[in-house]
């Protein structure tokens, strides 16, 4: 039996993977390559990593980043992965197991729930559980990437970086703090086009463009006021006094 070379969390870093294989003395004729999930995302060459795994007949299990890819998760880096992949590669990734067991070892990315065997966990579709557990992590990573890009943008502004540091600039930056405030105080009920944090079933108006001329015009439009952007998702105000007032005042507002 060939000795196994186990590699975890390549995350799209194809060039670095080649360096690692060279440094480890990997030889397909004498070694069995095995990947412990998370081959995709973050790095620039996810497709090349997946193609290498298939070309080398590697053992592969799914990680949370593959789960996210298969579930259509969208982020700055994952959108790039979606664009790279074709249907053939997606179908191959979908075929990867959650775990591989041999008499000597178990290959698994996200661990096994306490009290369960890999077999019983697989029957309960742990990919869904793992995705739910990792979704907050993926969103946090995406948020951190956006803030890093914003920090670079602000650092190149004429004012530059003050003596108090870039963190003080980000704390006063509306584009950085706005999404945080929305998530903390608004996202349990409201939606917004620029915020990934949103309730599954909104119970309050969509705040995209709130206070703008177009938003106010829609609020005063009898055809829109009971729609999803305004009072359509509310139990108390849909068809309530405000809605009826707008409809009754149609000739005046027009």
C-alpha positions in Angstrom: 0.0 0.0 0.0 1.3 3.5 -0.9 2.0 5.9 2.0 -0.6 8.7 2.1 0.2 12.4 1.9 -2.6 14.3 3.7 -3.2 18.0 2.9 -5.8 20.2 4.4 -7.3 23.6 3.5 -5.6 24.5 0.2 -8.3 27.0 -0.4 -7.5 27.9 -4.0 -3.7 28.3 -3.5 -2.6 26.2 -6.4 1.0 27.6 -6.7 1.6 27.1 -3.1 0.2 23.5 -3.4 2.8 22.8 -6.1 5.5 24.1 -3.9 4.3 21.9 -1.0 4.2 18.8 -3.2 7.7 19.4 -4.4 9.1 20.1 -0.9 7.4 16.9 0.4 8.9 14.7 -2.4 5.5 13.7 -3.6 5.6 11.1 -6.4 2.3 9.7 -7.7 3.9 6.4 -8.4 4.8 6.0 -4.7 2.3 8.1 -2.8 -1.5 8.4 -2.4 -2.6 12.1 -2.2 -5.4 12.9 0.1 -7.2 16.2 0.7 -9.0 17.0 3.9 -11.6 19.4 2.4 -11.6 23.1 1.6 -9.8 22.9 -1.7 -11.6 26.0 -3.0 -12.2 29.7 -2.1 -10.0 32.4 -0.8 -7.0 31.8 -3.1 -7.0 32.7 -6.8 -6.9 29.3 -8.5 -9.6 27.0 -7.1 -10.3 25.4 -10.4 -6.6 24.4 -10.8 -6.6 22.9 -7.4 -9.7 20.8 -8.1 -8.3 19.7 -11.4 -5.0 18.7 -9.8 -6.9 16.6 -7.3 -8.8 14.8 -10.0 -5.8 14.4 -12.2 -3.8 12.8 -9.4 -6.7 10.5 -8.4 -6.6 12.0 -4.9 -8.8 11.0 -2.1 -11.0 14.0 -1.3 -13.7 14.8 1.3 -15.9 17.9 1.3 -15.2 20.8 3.6 -17.4 23.7 4.5 -16.2 25.8 1.6 -17.3 23.1 -0.8 -20.6 22.9 1.0 -20.9 26.7 0.6 -20.1 26.5 -3.1 -22.7 23.7 -3.7 -25.3 25.7 -1.8 -24.8 28.8 -4.0 -23.1 31.0 -1.3 -22.1 34.4 -2.6 -19.2 36.4 -1.5 -16.3 38.3 -3.1 -14.1 35.2 -3.3 -16.8 32.6 -3.7 -18.3 34.4 -6.7 -14.9 34.0 -8.4 -15.0 30.3 -7.7 -18.5 30.0 -9.2 -17.2 31.8 -12.3 -14.2 29.4 -12.6 -16.1 26.1 -12.3 -18.0 24.3 -15.0 -20.8 21.8 -14.5 -18.5 18.8 -14.8 -16.3 20.0 -11.9 -19.3 21.0 -9.8 -20.8 17.5 -10.2 -17.5 15.9 -9.3 -17.2 18.1 -6.1 -20.8 17.1 -5.3 -19.8 13.4 -5.4 -17.1 13.9 -2.7 -18.0 12.1 0.5 -18.2 13.7 4.0 -15.7 11.2 5.3 -13.5 8.2 4.2 -12.8 5.5 6.8 -10.0 2.9 6.6 -8.9 0.5 9.4 -6.1 2.9 10.3 -7.6 6.4 9.9 -10.7 8.5 9.2 -10.4 11.4 6.7 -13.0 14.1 7.6 -12.9 17.9 7.5 -15.3 19.2 10.1 -15.2 16.5 12.7 -17.9 14.1 13.9 -20.7 15.1 16.4 -20.2 13.7 19.9 -21.8 10.4 20.3 -22.2 9.7 16.6 -20.2 7.5 14.2 -19.3 8.9 10.8 -21.8 6.6 9.2 -24.7 7.8 11.3 -23.7 11.4 10.9 -23.6 11.0 7.1 -27.2 9.7 7.1 -28.3 12.9 8.9 -26.8 15.0 6.2 -24.1 16.7 8.2 -23.2 19.0 5.3 -26.3 21.0 6.1 -25.4 21.3 9.7 -21.8 22.1 8.9 -22.9 24.8 6.4 -25.1 26.4 8.9 -22.4 26.4 11.5 -19.8 27.8 9.0 -22.1 30.4 7.3 -21.5 33.0 10.0 -17.8 32.4 9.6 -17.9 32.9 5.9 -19.9 36.1 6.3 -17.4 37.3 8.9 -14.5 36.6 6.5 -16.3 38.5 3.7 -17.0 41.4 6.0 -13.3 41.5 7.0 -12.3 41.5 3.4 -14.6 44.4 2.6 -13.2 46.4 5.6 -9.6 45.7 4.5 -10.4 47.0 1.0 -12.0 50.0 2.5 -9.0 50.7 4.7 -6.7 50.6 1.7 -9.0 53.0 -0.1 -9.1 55.4 2.9 -5.3 55.2 3.4 -4.8 56.5 -0.2 -7.2 59.5 0.4 -5.5 63.0 0.7 -5.9 62.9 4.5 -3.9 59.7 4.7 -3.5 57.7 7.9 -3.7 59.9 11.1 -1.5 59.5 14.1 -4.4 57.7 15.9 -4.2 54.9 13.3 -6.4 53.5 10.6 -8.7 51.9 13.2 -9.9 55.3 14.3 -10.6 56.2 10.6 -12.7 53.1 10.2 -14.6 53.9 13.4 -15.7 57.2 11.9 -16.3 55.9 8.4 -20.0 55.6 7.4 -19.4 52.9 4.8 -17.8 50.7 7.5 -20.1 51.5 10.4 -23.3 51.6 8.4 -23.6 47.9 7.7 -22.6 47.1 11.4 -25.3 49.4 12.7 -27.9 47.9 10.3 -27.0 44.4 11.3 -27.2 45.2 15.0 -30.4 47.3 15.1 -32.3 46.7 11.9 -31.6 43.4 10.3 -34.0 41.4 12.5 -36.9 43.0 10.7 -35.7 45.1 7.7 -33.9 44.3 4.5 -31.4 46.3 2.6 -29.8 45.7 -0.8 -26.3 46.3 0.5 -26.6 44.1 3.6 -26.1 40.3 3.6 -27.7 40.3 7.1 -31.5 40.0 6.5 -34.4 38.1 8.0 -35.8 35.1 6.1 -39.3 36.7 6.3 -39.0 40.5 6.6 -41.6 42.1 8.9 -40.7 45.7 8.1 -40.0 47.8 5.0 -37.0 47.4 2.8 -34.6 50.3 3.7 -32.7 50.4 0.4 -32.7 54.1 -0.6 -34.4 55.1 2.6 -35.2 58.8 2.7 -34.3 59.4 -0.9 -36.7 61.0 -3.3 -37.5 57.7 -5.1 -38.1 55.9 -1.8 -40.5 58.6 -0.5 -42.3 58.7 -3.9 -42.8 54.9 -3.6 -44.1 55.3 0.0 -46.7 57.7 -1.3 -47.7 55.6 -4.3 -51.0 53.7 -3.6 -49.8 50.9 -5.9 -46.6 50.3 -3.9 -47.3 51.1 -0.3 -48.6 47.6 0.4 -45.8 46.0 -1.5 -42.7 44.2 -0.1 -40.6 47.4 -0.1 -42.9 49.2 2.3 -45.7 47.7 4.4 -46.3 44.4 2.5 -44.4 42.3 5.0 -46.0 43.8 8.1 -48.9 42.5 10.0 -49.9 45.7 11.7 -49.5 48.3 8.9 -50.4 46.5 5.7 -53.8 47.9 4.9 -53.6 50.1 8.0 -54.2 53.8 8.5 -51.1 54.9 6.7 -51.9 52.7 3.7 -55.5 53.8 3.6 -54.5 57.5 3.9 -52.2 57.2 0.9 -54.8 55.4 -1.2 -57.5 58.0 -0.2 -55.2 60.9 -1.1 -54.3 59.6 -4.5 -55.7 62.6 -6.5 -53.9 65.0 -4.2 -50.6 63.1 -4.2 -50.7 62.6 -8.0 
